[in-house]
């Protein structure tokens, strides 16, 4: 066993896929700087590639190309870093912080017309029993929760609950979603009905992974919804709320 | 040491590996256009190759006890095509066949994902049987392809356990630890066996 053999076996196992996460990361790094390693990897790819021919072709879901194109669009416009479904938990909180601030900044220059402003954050609840269930709490004026939004990622069903928020005469509450792949601006999810509800299928068109990374906001708009297609009022605060444990409320 | 001589021959052979020449030429052309940010070419490339990439990723994520592994597979394929869009200019038709290049990006995405997960045991026996029983049909299908035939001949020369290890790792994304459990051996032994199998395979392929 000499050095070249070791390098060749590293390349072989990298291609085979049996290295652990740390070793794989190291190889990814080294191959950029080591032409010999890169060449060995390419050779192993060629050697083993015919094995892949026996894998059965399976057509992915019909919306995938559109999602990919949307993602590329976002990246090309340089709006946000890509997010991945495998982000570490620690980073997730930081990212939520960032998204919250982003949301605040982007809506922070307010029109005087807005009456009640609601900040929001969608929290990923790491709850083993119901891992697909997420709750966002919308706080009003730093005092009490105004709305609670529950999203089931599996079925993409949402439920909005008014906690202390009251219907407003001549005005409407509107729910917004914001996520890097949708572009820099919030998108309207829908205008709440007079009895403070929203169609449970309003998020149906969004991919669960996107929902997991999204920020939500509720603003007060003229009756029937924002005339501009963008929130006309700012979001002030957001609080993470975890149902996983009693101390799970993270003040941002 | 056979690398220096084996290298150039293998490279020249690469583009004729897995598909008829016309398909390869078409994929090469599409990739070249994608490198120039041609979105129509990208959509065509996706239409031509996404079932292959999705099938590859789905198989790797299958039987790992993952929730919604189909959704995960779509996420990984999505990232793969974003990568393909960004890196198309780096594709070198002299070094690899286009389909191998594309599949490799998706495969690595899937394996990287698996390796970052806390260890979970694949559902062993079923997978093993399924993998073993998928051999004959697939092999018959590939008979006209010289490289594939040669690889299968060389795989056949390996001891049965070692052949299975290579297949389970490459096709089903099994880690050393997964293999250690399945074959009831310490991880270091598995590593040694894998290295022997790979060296034997390499020797056979270059003979």
Contacts between the chains, C-beta under 8 A, distances in Angstrom:
chain1	res1	chain2	res2	distance
A	4	B	1	6.8
A	4	B	3	7.5
A	5	B	199	8.0
A	8	B	3	7.1
A	8	B	202	7.8
A	9	B	195	5.1
A	9	B	198	6.6
A	9	B	199	7.7
A	12	B	195	7.7
A	12	B	198	4.5
A	12	B	202	7.6
A	13	B	194	6.6
A	13	B	195	7.9
A	13	B	198	7.5
A	16	B	166	6.9
A	16	B	169	4.7
A	16	B	170	5.6
A	16	B	194	7.1
A	16	B	198	7.1
A	17	B	60	8.0
A	17	B	107	7.2
A	17	B	111	4.3
A	17	B	169	5.4
A	17	B	170	6.4
A	17	B	173	5.8
A	17	B	174	7.8
A	17	B	175	7.9
A	18	B	169	4.9
A	18	B	174	7.4
A	18	B	175	6.0
A	18	B	176	5.0
A	18	B	179	7.4
A	18	B	194	6.2
A	19	B	115	7.6
A	20	B	115	5.9
A	20	B	175	6.9
A	20	B	176	7.6
A	21	B	112	7.4
A	21	B	115	4.1
A	21	B	116	5.3
A	24	B	111	7.4
A	24	B	112	6.3
A	24	B	115	6.1
A	39	B	7	6.6
A	40	B	3	7.2
A	42	B	11	7.8
A	42	B	95	5.6
A	42	B	96	6.5
A	43	B	3	7.3
A	43	B	6	7.1
A	43	B	7	6.2
A	43	B	10	5.7
A	45	B	96	6.6
A	45	B	100	6.2
A	45	B	104	5.7
A	46	B	10	5.3
A	46	B	11	7.7
A	46	B	13	7.6
A	46	B	14	5.1
A	46	B	17	7.1
A	46	B	96	6.8
A	46	B	100	7.0
A	47	B	10	7.4
A	47	B	151	7.0
A	47	B	201	7.1
A	47	B	202	6.8
A	47	B	205	5.7
A	48	B	151	7.4
A	48	B	166	8.0
A	48	B	170	5.6
A	49	B	17	6.4
A	49	B	18	6.7
A	49	B	97	7.4
A	49	B	100	4.4
A	49	B	103	7.3
A	49	B	104	7.7
A	50	B	17	6.6
A	50	B	18	6.6
A	50	B	142	7.2
A	50	B	145	6.9
A	50	B	147	5.2
A	50	B	148	3.7
A	50	B	151	4.6
A	50	B	152	7.6
A	51	B	151	6.6
A	51	B	166	8.0
A	51	B	167	6.9
A	51	B	170	5.2
A	51	B	171	6.2
A	52	B	18	7.9
A	52	B	56	6.2
A	52	B	100	7.8
A	52	B	103	5.6
A	52	B	107	7.5
A	52	B	170	7.5
A	52	B	171	7.3
A	53	B	18	5.6
A	53	B	138	7.4
A	53	B	141	8.0
A	53	B	142	5.7
A	53	B	145	7.2
A	53	B	148	5.8
A	54	B	134	6.5
A	54	B	135	7.9
A	54	B	138	3.4
A	54	B	139	7.6
A	54	B	141	7.5
A	54	B	142	7.0
A	54	B	171	7.5
A	55	B	52	7.5
A	55	B	55	5.1
A	55	B	56	5.1
A	55	B	59	5.5
A	55	B	171	6.5
A	56	B	55	5.2
A	56	B	59	7.5
A	57	B	51	3.8
A	57	B	52	5.4
A	57	B	54	7.8
A	57	B	55	4.7
A	58	B	51	5.9
A	58	B	54	5.2
A	58	B	55	4.1
A	58	B	58	5.5
A	59	B	50	7.2
A	59	B	51	4.7
A	59	B	54	6.9
A	60	B	50	5.7
A	60	B	51	7.3
A	60	B	54	4.2
A	60	B	73	7.5
A	60	B	74	5.5
A	60	B	77	6.0
A	61	B	74	6.0
A	64	B	50	7.1
A	64	B	74	5.5
A	64	B	77	6.7
A	64	B	78	6.4
A	65	B	43	6.5
A	65	B	46	5.2
A	65	B	47	7.9
A	65	B	50	7.4
A	67	B	78	5.8
A	68	B	46	7.1
A	68	B	78	5.2
A	68	B	81	4.7
A	68	B	82	6.4
A	68	B	85	7.9
A	69	B	39	7.4
A	69	B	42	7.8
A	69	B	43	7.8
A	71	B	78	6.5
A	71	B	82	5.5
A	72	B	82	5.9
A	72	B	85	5.3
A	75	B	82	6.8
A	75	B	86	7.7
A	82	B	79	7.8
A	82	B	82	7.2
A	84	B	75	7.9
A	84	B	79	6.8
A	85	B	72	6.8
A	85	B	75	4.9
A	86	B	113	5.8
A	86	B	116	5.6
A	131	B	67	6.7
A	132	B	67	7.8
A	154	B	68	7.2
A	208	B	68	7.6
A	208	B	71	6.2
A	209	B	71	7.3
A	209	B	75	5.4
